[in-house]
Amino acid sequence: MMNTSWASRITRAALVMTLSFAPMTTTTVNASSSESQNIGSISPFDSMIIELNQVTLLPDQAGSTVTFTLTVRNNGNSDQTPMDYWMRLKSKSGSRYNVQLMPSDKNKSRVPANSSKQFTYYSKVESGIKLQDLEVEFYKLDFSQPNFERSLGQIPVPASYSGVTPADEGSIIQVDGNDIQAKIHKFSRGKNEKNYLPGITLSMENVGDTQLTLPDYRFAIRTSEGLVYPLNAKNGKDTSINPKEAKELQLSGTIPISVNPDDWELLITQSVTDLKMNTLVSDIKLPPVIQVSGGEPGQEYQFSDKSGEYTAQLNESYRLPWEDQDILNANVKLINKGSDSLPIPNMTAYFLLDNSVKVEVKLVQTDKAISINAGSSIDFQAVGKIPYTTQFDHIKLVLQEKESDTQTIDLVELTGQSDLQAIPFIGSDSSYKREDIGCNSKYTVSSINTYTGPAGDLLSAELEVDNLEKRFNAIAPMVAHFRAADGTIFPAQVSEITNPIGPSGKARFHVWTTLPQGYTTENMQIILGDAVTITKDDKQEVNKPDAYVKPVSFGLPVEKNDVKNTLKQIELFPYTISMSRIGTSIDTGKFYLNFDYDITKNSQTVTNTEGHKLVLVFDDHSGNVSFERSYNLKDFENPPGDKTTETESNQLKLGKKQSFTISVNDQNLIYKTEFLKKYNLSIYDEFNGQRKLLGKQSIDWFVYSD
């Protein structure tokens, strides 16, 4: 040991250049615990052992940066001040490279008794140097030697050492004295025409005892050719991790498709601001890519973008009728399997038929959501149109992300079944339960009615929808078709209900079409779906739906065709009408029909009565007199602000009314009284000008009924 003041000054100068023995901010060891891997060791003193634990090499524009970690173990009973040796890197060719401590190691000079500490050094070497070409040489100043130094030993990097953590193991990274285990949980790789699209889920687990914050790490992929491509990281900076807690980072990027896709590695680097350089923190072998095969409904596909990693499922796929075209409709589910919410990507898509025919697609989000919560999912509907004569054997859905108005990138290809699925069928005695986020509801075909007319039969189904949400819910606009047993399609119309439905509330829609007169409705079904617009006309403020998604077919219940022989409890939804004390009289050339009525309403169900009328038809058995009166159902209730009273109105109104009178001018009726014996009073449900008989009562003239 040098005891002169001059020697001490030289040693202290050397100390600044070599060993300060301060704990560095970030140290990496290639092991599954905080215990370092021992590449080699020397013992310059009886009570001190120096181990070489980790050696990394990071190429840059000026050459390469080598970093290595030493563990100094003091097995003595007193503190050690290791001030008597220096070190450097040597190559097998004889080149020597100066080493320096990281800037954070300047203030440490002692290793306490019976303890150990880790320190990291760096050195700049020329390009082409390999780790296996290097060794760490330790020497001591000795002025008795010709070159004033005496060798204390070398620790060579073994030929078998790679410095790469195996894919199935964790790499321990030390941050401010705490250990983090970095481990790759998942590696997916999509591709488009130009690039591979890698996605990596990296778990960072705090295996220490105190909370820590991740430094500003940088991430990249190194290929088998040594090419390095940066990755984008979500939650990669200033992320706090509690003890025994793990946080997942989502990494994504692009790599040219011309690059060899085998044997990739994940590089974790950190910028050393004081030195204006990057150092390699960890090098982890990427596991095998998650392979996707088949094309069965529910098959999961992983993809990543700048926001994180997503899982996509291609579920039900349908081919639906639309005029002289067919609609291709597929359900796409986006799943967030991470621990943090993800934004909804700005996606576009297209169908690819037989790997050659491209069909433009509109993506419709059917869930009411603005993000994808951790552990949850949202649904999209992909919809496009093809000529109904188109035949194909294979179908794919290519999801893309829109980066700008002019640029999109492919995210993932979802392979569908060669045979598209049958539309889900709901029996006439069952209900369809819809479970979209924010749109939970139940659909039931409650009844059907056939209205006759000179141009054909009008078939109407009453579709009841229950709101299963805990808030008001606007029912999505619908498109419907009737499908006959032989496959014939009849486009249908759906009544519109604009008001939202309250919690546990109901709505009833009318779905109708015109059939040829006498056309059989046996085994007929309703095909129902959410209305969408895929082709917009900029000249129109409101574009009409030109497609539909989420199809479901309903069997039709048996139609009730019984005609009541009294005019009591006649149902004309949402109203029920009862008539009593029906009587006739003649006075001064006028005929009078009088009756009491009671009209009640089902207020629990919202409906649209547009186009519906109650029609009273009076006809004498002998044909001496007949007339009819029509009453719009929408006029049964006074609109807001209408001050018209029931006594001033000749309209039927909701509630009870005594001695409601209908008068008819007939100057000659007095001469026909001897022929007046009985008459019929009938109630018809009229819809869009066509009628269905609900009740018909035969009553004696000039006698009041019960």
C-alpha positions in Angstrom: 0.0 0.0 0.0 1.3 3.5 -0.9 1.6 5.6 2.2 3.3 8.7 0.8 1.2 11.8 0.3 2.2 11.8 -3.4 1.0 8.3 -3.8 -2.2 9.1 -2.0 -2.9 11.9 -4.4 -2.4 9.6 -7.3 -4.7 7.0 -5.8 -7.4 9.6 -5.1 -7.1 10.8 -8.7 -7.4 7.2 -9.8 -10.4 6.7 -7.6 -12.3 9.5 -9.4 -11.6 7.8 -12.6 -12.4 4.2 -11.5 -14.0 3.3 -8.2 -16.2 5.5 -6.1 -18.3 2.6 -4.9 -21.6 4.4 -4.8 -24.8 2.6 -5.6 -25.7 3.5 -9.2 -29.2 4.5 -10.2 -29.9 1.5 -12.4 -28.0 -1.8 -12.3 -28.9 -5.0 -14.3 -28.3 -8.6 -13.4 -29.3 -11.4 -15.6 -31.0 -13.6 -13.1 -34.4 -14.4 -11.7 -33.7 -12.9 -8.3 -31.7 -10.1 -6.8 -28.7 -12.4 -6.5 -26.3 -11.6 -9.3 -24.9 -14.0 -11.9 -21.2 -14.6 -11.3 -19.3 -14.5 -14.6 -15.9 -14.6 -12.9 -14.1 -13.2 -9.8 -10.8 -12.2 -8.3 -9.7 -11.6 -4.7 -7.2 -8.8 -4.5 -7.2 -9.1 -0.7 -7.9 -11.9 1.6 -11.2 -10.4 2.9 -12.4 -8.9 -0.5 -13.9 -10.6 -3.5 -14.7 -8.8 -6.7 -17.3 -10.5 -9.1 -18.1 -9.6 -12.7 -21.9 -10.0 -13.0 -23.2 -8.5 -16.2 -21.6 -7.4 -19.4 -23.6 -5.7 -22.2 -22.8 -4.1 -25.5 -24.9 -1.5 -27.2 -23.9 -0.4 -30.8 -24.2 3.2 -31.7 -23.1 5.6 -34.5 -19.7 6.1 -33.0 -18.9 2.4 -32.2 -20.3 0.5 -29.2 -20.8 1.2 -25.5 -19.8 -1.6 -23.1 -21.3 -1.6 -19.6 -20.4 -4.1 -16.9 -21.4 -4.6 -13.3 -19.1 -5.5 -10.5 -20.1 -6.8 -7.0 -17.5 -6.0 -4.3 -17.9 -8.4 -1.3 -16.3 -7.4 2.0 -16.0 -10.5 4.1 -13.9 -8.8 6.7 -14.8 -7.4 10.1 -14.1 -3.8 9.2 -15.0 -1.3 6.5 -12.8 -1.5 3.4 -11.7 1.3 1.2 -10.6 -0.3 -2.0 -8.2 2.4 -3.2 -5.3 0.3 -4.3 -6.2 -1.0 -7.7 -7.4 0.2 -11.1 -9.1 -1.6 -14.0 -9.6 -1.5 -17.7 -11.1 -3.5 -20.6 -8.8 -5.5 -22.9 -9.6 -7.3 -26.1 -8.1 -10.5 -27.2 -6.2 -8.6 -29.9 -4.4 -6.5 -27.2 -6.4 -3.3 -27.4 -7.0 -1.5 -24.1 -10.0 0.7 -23.3 -10.4 3.0 -20.3 -13.4 2.5 -18.1 -15.4 5.0 -16.1 -17.9 4.8 -13.3 -21.4 6.0 -13.9 -21.8 9.6 -12.8 -24.1 8.6 -9.9 -21.2 6.6 -8.3 -18.9 9.5 -7.4 -19.7 9.8 -3.7 -19.1 6.3 -2.4 -15.7 5.2 -1.0 -16.4 2.4 1.5 -17.9 -1.1 1.6 -19.1 -1.9 5.1 -17.9 -5.1 6.9 -19.7 -8.3 5.9 -21.6 -6.7 3.1 -21.5 -6.3 -0.7 -22.3 -3.6 -3.2 -22.8 -3.4 -6.9 -21.2 -0.8 -9.3 -21.5 -0.3 -13.0 -18.9 1.0 -15.4 -18.9 1.9 -19.0 -16.4 2.1 -21.8 -16.4 3.1 -25.5 -15.1 0.5 -27.9 -14.9 0.4 -31.7 -17.4 -1.2 -33.9 -17.1 -5.0 -34.5 -16.0 -5.8 -31.0 -17.9 -8.8 -29.5 -18.5 -9.4 -25.8 -16.6 -12.7 -26.0 -13.5 -10.7 -27.2 -13.3 -8.8 -23.9 -11.9 -9.2 -20.4 -11.7 -7.0 -17.4 -8.2 -6.5 -16.2 -7.3 -5.4 -12.6 -3.9 -3.9 -11.7 -2.2 -2.1 -8.9 0.2 0.9 -9.0 3.6 -0.4 -8.2 6.6 2.0 -8.9 9.0 -0.9 -8.6 7.7 -2.3 -11.9 9.0 -1.0 -15.2 5.5 0.3 -16.2 4.6 1.2 -12.6 1.8 -1.3 -12.4 1.4 -4.9 -11.2 -1.4 -7.2 -12.5 -3.9 -8.4 -10.0 -5.8 -10.7 -12.4 -8.3 -10.8 -15.3 -11.9 -11.9 -15.6 -12.5 -12.8 -19.2 -16.0 -12.9 -20.7 -16.7 -16.6 -21.4 -17.2 -17.7 -25.0 -20.6 -19.1 -23.9 -21.8 -15.9 -22.4 -24.4 -14.0 -24.4 -25.8 -11.4 -21.9 -29.3 -12.2 -23.1 -32.0 -13.2 -20.7 -33.9 -16.3 -21.9 -37.5 -15.7 -23.1 -39.0 -17.7 -20.3 -37.0 -16.0 -17.5 -37.1 -12.6 -15.8 -34.4 -10.0 -15.9 -33.7 -8.3 -12.6 -33.2 -4.5 -12.9 -32.2 -2.4 -9.9 -33.7 1.0 -9.6 -32.6 3.2 -6.6 -31.7 0.1 -4.6 -34.9 -1.8 -5.4 -35.2 -4.8 -7.6 -37.6 -5.0 -10.6 -38.2 -8.2 -12.5 -38.8 -7.5 -16.2 -40.5 -10.4 -18.0 -42.1 -10.7 -21.3 -45.7 -12.0 -21.0 -46.7 -11.9 -24.6 -45.3 -11.3 -28.0 -47.6 -10.9 -31.0 -46.7 -9.9 -34.5 -49.1 -8.7 -37.2 -48.0 -7.5 -40.6 -49.2 -5.5 -43.6 -47.8 -5.1 -47.0 -44.8 -3.1 -45.9 -44.1 -3.9 -42.2 -44.2 -6.3 -39.4 -46.3 -4.9 -36.5 -44.8 -6.3 -33.2 -46.7 -6.0 -30.0 -45.0 -6.9 -26.6 -46.6 -7.1 -23.2 -43.8 -6.5 -20.7 -44.4 -7.0 -17.0 -42.4 -4.9 -14.5 -42.7 -6.4 -11.0 -41.4 -4.6 -8.0 -39.9 -7.4 -5.9 -38.3 -4.9 -3.4 -39.7 -3.5 -0.2 -40.4 0.1 -1.1 -42.3 2.0 -3.8 -40.3 3.0 -6.8 -40.8 5.0 -10.0 -39.7 3.7 -13.4 -36.9 5.8 -15.0 -37.3 7.0 -18.6 -36.5 3.7 -20.2 -36.3 3.3 -24.0 -37.3 0.1 -25.7 -36.2 -1.4 -29.0 -36.1 -4.7 -30.9 -32.7 -6.0 -32.1 -33.0 -8.5 -35.0 -30.8 -11.4 -35.8 -28.8 -9.2 -38.2 -28.1 -6.7 -35.4 -30.5 -4.1 -36.7 -32.2 -2.0 -34.0 -35.8 -0.6 -34.3 -37.3 1.6 -31.6 -40.6 0.7 -29.9 -43.3 3.0 -28.6 -44.3 2.4 -24.9 -47.5 3.0 -23.1 -47.0 3.8 -19.4 -43.2 3.5 -19.8 -42.3 6.7 -17.9 -42.9 8.0 -14.4 -44.9 4.9 -13.5 -45.1 4.2 -9.8 -45.0 0.5 -8.7 -45.7 -0.5 -5.1 -43.9 -3.4 -3.4 -44.9 -6.8 -4.7 -47.0 -5.1 -7.4 -46.6 -5.6 -11.2 -47.4 -3.1 -13.9 -47.6 -4.1 -17.6 -46.1 -2.0 -20.4 -47.5 -2.2 -23.9 -44.8 -1.9 -26.6 -45.4 -1.6 -30.3 -43.6 -0.6 -33.4 -43.0 -1.3 -37.1 -40.2 -3.3 -38.7 -39.7 -3.6 -42.5 -41.1 -6.9 -43.8 -37.8 -7.6 -45.6 -36.1 -8.1 -42.2 -35.5 -11.7 -41.0 -38.4 -12.3 -38.5 -36.5 -14.9 -36.4 -34.4 -14.6 -33.2 -35.5 -11.1 -32.1 -34.5 -9.5 -28.8 -36.0 -6.8 -26.6 -33.5 -4.1 -25.6 -34.2 -1.9 -22.6 -31.9 1.1 -22.5 -31.6 4.2 -20.4 -30.2 7.6 -21.3 -27.4 8.9 -19.1 -28.0 12.7 -19.5 -24.6 13.7 -18.0 -22.7 11.6 -20.5 -25.1 12.2 -23.5 -25.3 8.5 -24.2 -27.5 5.5 -23.8 -26.6 2.4 -21.8 -28.1 -1.1 -22.1 -30.2 -2.0 -19.1 -31.5 -5.4 -20.2 -31.5 -7.7 -23.2 -34.3 -10.2 -23.3 -34.9 -12.9 -25.9 -38.4 -12.6 -27.4 -40.6 -15.7 -27.0 -42.3 -17.4 -29.9 -44.9 -15.3 -31.7 -48.5 -16.2 -30.7 -49.7 -18.1 -33.7 -53.2 -17.7 -35.0 -54.8 -20.4 -37.1 -58.2 -21.6 -38.1 -60.8 -19.0 -38.4 -63.4 -20.3 -36.0 -65.7 -17.8 -34.3 -64.1 -16.5 -31.2 -60.5 -17.1 -32.3 -58.3 -14.5 -30.6 -55.8 -12.3 -32.5 -53.4 -9.9 -30.8 -52.3 -6.6 -32.2 -50.6 -3.5 -30.8 -50.5 0.2 -31.6 -49.1 3.3 -29.9 -51.7 3.0 -27.2 -51.2 -0.6 -26.2 -52.1 -4.1 -26.9 -55.5 -5.3 -28.0 -57.1 -8.7 -28.6 -59.6 -9.0 -31.5 -62.2 -11.6 -32.1 -64.1 -12.2 -35.3 -67.4 -13.7 -34.1 -70.6 -14.1 -36.0 -70.5 -13.4 -39.8 -73.7 -13.1 -41.9 -74.8 -12.6 -45.4 -78.0 -10.6 -45.4 -80.6 -9.7 -48.0 -80.9 -6.0 -49.2 -82.9 -5.3 -52.4 -80.7 -6.5 -55.3 -77.6 -6.8 -53.1 -76.4 -8.7 -50.1 -74.9 -7.3 -47.0 -71.8 -8.9 -45.4 -71.9 -8.3 -41.7 -69.4 -9.5 -39.1 -69.2 -8.9 -35.4 -65.8 -7.8 -34.1 -65.0 -7.7 -30.4 -62.0 -5.7 -29.1 -60.8 -6.9 -25.8 -58.5 -5.2 -23.3 -56.6 -7.8 -21.3 -54.3 -5.3 -19.7 -54.5 -3.6 -16.3 -55.2 0.0 -17.7 -57.9 1.4 -19.8 -57.2 1.7 -23.6 -58.6 4.3 -26.0 -60.8 3.0 -28.9 -58.6 2.9 -32.0 -59.6 5.1 -35.0 -60.2 2.0 -37.2 -61.3 1.3 -40.7 -61.6 -2.1 -42.4 -62.2 -4.1 -45.5 -63.3 -7.6 -46.4 -61.0 -9.7 -48.6 -62.8 -12.4 -50.6 -60.7 -15.3 -51.8 -57.6 -13.2 -51.0 -58.2 -11.1 -54.1 -61.5 -9.2 -54.0 -61.6 -6.1 -51.7 -64.9 -5.0 -50.3 -65.0 -1.6 -48.5 -66.4 -1.8 -45.0 -67.9 0.5 -42.5 -67.3 -0.2 -38.8 -70.2 0.6 -36.5 -69.6 0.7 -32.8 -72.7 -0.8 -31.1 -71.6 -0.4 -27.5 -71.9 3.0 -25.8 -68.4 3.5 -24.7 -65.5 6.0 -25.2 -62.7 3.7 -23.9 -62.1 0.0 -23.2 -61.8 -0.6 -19.5 -59.2 -3.1 -18.2 -60.5 -6.6 -18.5 -63.5 -5.6 -20.6 -64.4 -5.4 -24.3 -66.5 -3.5 -26.8 -68.2 -4.6 -30.0 -68.1 -3.3 -33.5 -70.1 -4.4 -36.6 -68.3 -4.6 -39.9 -70.7 -4.1 -42.8 -70.2 -4.0 -46.6 -72.3 -4.8 -49.7 -71.8 -7.1 -52.6 -74.0 -8.1 -55.6 -76.3 -10.9 -54.5 -74.9 -13.1 -57.2 -71.4 -13.0 -55.8 -69.8 -16.3 -54.9 -66.7 -16.8 -52.8 -65.0 -19.6 -50.8 -62.9 -17.6 -48.3 -63.3 -14.4 -46.4 -61.0 -12.2 -44.3 -61.6 -9.0 -42.4 -58.6 -6.7 -42.4 -58.6 -4.1 -39.5 -56.7 -0.9 -40.1 -55.9 2.1 -38.0 -56.3 5.6 -39.6 -53.1 7.6 -38.8 -54.1 10.6 -40.9 -56.6 11.5 -43.6 -54.3 9.9 -46.2 -52.6 7.1 -44.3 -53.7 3.9 -42.7 -51.8 0.9 -41.4 -53.0 -2.7 -41.2 -53.4 -3.9 -37.7 -54.5 -7.5 -38.1 -56.2 -10.0 -40.4 -59.2 -11.9 -39.0 -60.0 -15.1 -40.9 -63.6 -16.0 -41.1 -65.5 -19.2 -41.8 -65.8 -20.3 -45.4 -69.5 -20.8 -44.8 -71.2 -17.8 -43.2 -73.5 -18.4 -40.3 -77.2 -18.7 -40.2 -79.0 -15.8 -38.7 -79.9 -16.5 -35.0 -83.5 -17.7 -34.7 -85.8 -16.8 -31.8 -88.9 -19.0 -31.5 -92.4 -17.4 -31.4 -92.6 -18.1 -27.7 -89.2 -16.8 -26.8 -87.4 -13.5 -26.5 -84.1 -12.1 -27.8 -81.9 -10.5 -25.1 -79.4 -7.9 -26.3 -76.4 -7.3 -24.1 -74.5 -4.4 -25.7 -72.9 -1.9 -23.3 -75.5 0.8 -22.6 -78.2 -0.9 -24.7 -79.3 -3.9 -22.6 -82.8 -4.8 -23.8 -85.2 -7.6 -24.6 -87.1 -8.1 -27.9 -90.3 -10.1 -28.2 -92.8 -10.4 -31.1 -96.1 -10.0 -29.1 -98.6 -10.4 -31.9 -99.3 -10.2 -35.6 -102.2 -8.8 -37.5 -103.3 -9.1 -41.1 -105.2 -6.1 -42.6 -107.1 -6.8 -45.8 -107.4 -4.4 -48.7 -108.0 -4.3 -52.5 -104.3 -4.2 -53.3 -103.2 -7.1 -51.1 -102.8 -8.0 -47.4 -100.9 -5.8 -45.0 -99.0 -8.0 -42.5 -98.0 -6.2 -39.3 -96.1 -7.6 -36.3 -96.0 -5.9 -33.0 -92.5 -6.0 -31.6 -92.1 -5.2 -27.9 -88.8 -4.0 -26.5 -88.0 -4.0 -22.8 -85.3 -1.5 -21.5 -83.0 -3.5 -19.1 -80.8 -0.6 -18.4 -80.9 1.4 -15.2 -81.1 4.7 -17.2 -83.2 6.0 -20.0 -82.3 4.2 -23.2 -83.0 5.3 -26.8 -83.8 2.2 -28.8 -81.6 1.9 -31.9 -83.4 2.5 -35.3 -84.2 -0.9 -36.9 -84.4 -2.4 -40.3 -86.7 -5.4 -40.9 -87.6 -7.9 -43.6 -90.2 -10.7 -43.7 -88.9 -14.0 -45.0 -91.3 -16.6 -46.3 -90.8 -20.3 -45.8 -89.5 -20.6 -49.4 -86.9 -17.8 -48.8 -88.8 -15.0 -50.5 -87.9 -11.7 -48.9 -90.4 -8.9 -48.3 -88.9 -5.5 -47.2 -90.7 -4.2 -44.2 -91.2 -0.8 -42.5 -90.7 -0.1 -38.8 -92.6 2.6 -36.9 -90.4 5.2 -35.3 -90.2 5.9 -31.6 -88.0 8.9 -30.8 -88.5 9.2 -27.1 -86.0 7.3 -24.9 -87.5 4.5 -22.8 -87.2 4.7 -19.0 -85.7 2.0 -16.8 -87.8 -1.2 -16.8 -90.0 0.6 -19.4 -91.3 -0.9 -22.6 -91.8 0.2 -26.2 -93.9 -1.4 -28.9 -93.0 -1.1 -32.6 -95.1 -1.9 -35.6 -93.2 -3.8 -38.3 -95.2 -4.2 -41.5 -95.1 -5.2 -45.2 -97.6 -5.8 -48.0 -98.1 -9.3 -49.2 -100.0 -10.6 -52.3 -103.6 -11.2 -51.3 -104.0 -14.6 -49.7 -100.3 -15.2 -49.4 -99.5 -17.8 -46.7 -97.7 -16.6 -43.6 -97.1 -20.1 -42.3 -93.5 -20.5 -41.1 -92.8 -16.9 -42.0 -90.1 -15.0 -40.0 -89.1 -11.5 -39.3 -85.4 -10.6 -39.9 -84.5 -7.6 -37.7 -81.3 -5.6 -37.4 -79.9 -2.3 -36.4 -80.2 0.3 -39.1 -76.9 1.8 -40.4 -75.9 4.1 -43.2 -72.8 3.1 -45.1 -73.1 5.5 -48.1 -73.7 9.1 -47.2 -75.0 11.8 -49.5 -73.4 15.2 -48.5 -76.4 17.0 -49.9 -78.7 15.4 -47.4 -78.8 16.5 -43.8 -80.2 13.2 -42.6 -79.2 10.1 -44.6 -81.5 7.2 -44.8 -80.3 3.8 -43.6 -79.0 1.6 -46.4 -77.9 -1.5 -44.5 -78.3 -3.2 -41.2 -76.2 -5.2 -38.7 -76.7 -7.6 -35.7 -79.4 -9.6 -37.4 -81.8 -11.8 -35.6 -84.9 -13.7 -36.9 -88.1 -14.2 -35.1 -90.7 -16.8 -35.6 -94.2 -15.4 -35.9 -96.9 -16.2 -33.2 -100.3 -17.5 -34.3 -102.5 -14.6 -35.3 -105.6 -14.0 -33.2 -108.5 -13.8 -35.6 -111.5 -14.2 -33.2 -114.1 -11.4 -33.6 -115.9 -10.5 -30.4 -119.7 -10.4 -30.6 -120.0 -7.6 -28.1 -118.1 -4.3 -28.2 -116.5 -4.6 -24.8 -112.8 -4.9 -24.0 -111.8 -4.4 -27.6 -108.0 -4.2 -27.7 -106.4 -1.7 -30.1 -103.0 -1.3 -28.5 -102.2 0.7 -26.5 -105.9 1.3 -25.9 -108.8 -0.8 -24.8 -112.3 0.3 -25.8 -115.6 -0.7 -24.3 -119.0 0.5 -25.6 -122.3 0.2 -23.7 -125.9 1.5 -23.8 -125.8 1.6 -27.5 -129.1 3.0 -29.0 -130.6 4.6 -32.0 -133.2 7.4 -32.6 -134.7 9.4 -35.4 -135.8 13.1 -35.1 -136.6 15.7 -37.8 -134.8 14.0 -40.6 -131.7 13.1 -38.6 -130.6 9.7 -37.4 -128.7 9.5 -34.1 -126.5 6.7 -32.8 -125.8 7.1 -29.0 -123.5 5.1 -26.8 -121.4 5.3 -23.6 -117.7 4.4 -23.9 -114.7 3.8 -21.7 -111.2 4.1 -23.3 -108.3 3.0 -21.2 -104.6 3.1 -22.0 -101.6 0.9 -21.2 -99.3 3.7 -20.0 -96.3 1.4 -19.3 -95.5 0.9 -22.9 -94.5 3.6 -25.4 -95.7 3.2 -28.9 -96.3 5.0 -32.1 -100.0 5.0 -33.3 -99.3 6.9 -36.5 -101.4 5.4 -39.3 -103.8 3.6 -36.9 -107.5 4.4 -36.7 -110.5 3.0 -34.9 -113.3 2.7 -37.5 -117.0 2.3 -36.5 -119.2 0.8 -39.2 -123.0 0.9 -38.9 -125.1 -1.2 -41.2 -128.8 -2.1 -41.1 -129.7 -5.8 -41.7 -132.1 -4.8 -44.5 -129.6 -2.4 -46.1 -131.7 0.7 -45.4 -128.9 2.7 -43.8 -125.1 2.4 -43.4 -122.3 4.7 -42.5 -118.9 4.7 -40.9 -116.8 7.0 -38.7 -113.0 7.0 -38.3 -111.0 8.2 -35.3 -107.2 8.6 -35.3 -105.7 6.9 -32.3 -103.1 9.7 -32.1 -106.1 12.1 -31.4 -107.4 10.0 -28.4 -105.3 12.3 -26.1 -105.3 16.1 -26.2 -101.8 17.3 -27.2 -100.1 19.7 -24.8 -101.6 23.1 -24.9 -104.9 22.0 -26.6 -107.8 23.5 -24.6 -110.5 21.7 -26.6 -113.0 20.1 -24.2 -114.6 16.7 -24.7 -118.1 18.3 -24.9 -116.9 20.5 -27.7 -115.3 17.7 -29.6 -116.9 15.0 -31.7 -113.7 12.9 -31.3 -113.3 9.8 -29.1 -111.1 10.7 -26.2 -109.2 8.8 -23.5 -111.5 8.2 -20.5 -115.2 7.7 -19.9 -118.0 9.4 -21.8 -121.8 9.1 -21.5 -124.2 9.6 -24.4 -121.6 10.1 -27.1 -123.7 10.9 -30.2 -123.1 10.4 -33.9 -125.7 12.1 -36.2 -126.5 11.3 -39.8 -128.7 13.3 -42.1 -131.4 11.1 -43.8 -134.7 12.8 -44.6 -136.3 9.6 -45.9 -135.4 7.4 -43.0 -138.7 8.2 -41.2 -140.5 6.4 -44.0 -138.4 3.3 -43.6 -138.9 2.7 -39.9 -141.3 -0.2 -40.5 -138.4 -2.1 -42.1 -135.9 -1.3 -39.3 -135.4 -4.4 -37.2 -131.8 -5.0 -36.4 -128.5 -3.5 -37.2 -124.8 -4.3 -36.7 -122.2 -2.0 -35.1 -118.6 -3.1 -35.9 -115.2 -1.9 -34.7 -112.3 -2.2 -37.2 -108.6 -1.6 -36.6 -107.5 0.3 -39.7 -103.8 0.6 -40.5 -102.6 2.5 -43.5 -106.0 2.3 -45.1 -106.5 -1.5 -44.6 -108.7 -3.1 -42.0 -109.1 -5.9 -39.6 -112.4 -6.6 -37.9 -112.1 -6.8 -34.1 -115.7 -6.8 -32.8 -119.3 -6.9 -34.2 -122.5 -6.6 -32.2 -126.1 -7.1 -33.5 -128.6 -4.7 -31.8 -132.3 -4.0 -32.1 -133.4 -0.7 -33.4 -134.7 1.9 -30.9 -133.6 -0.4 -28.0 -130.6 0.4 -25.8 -128.1 -2.5 -25.4 -126.6 -3.5 -22.1 
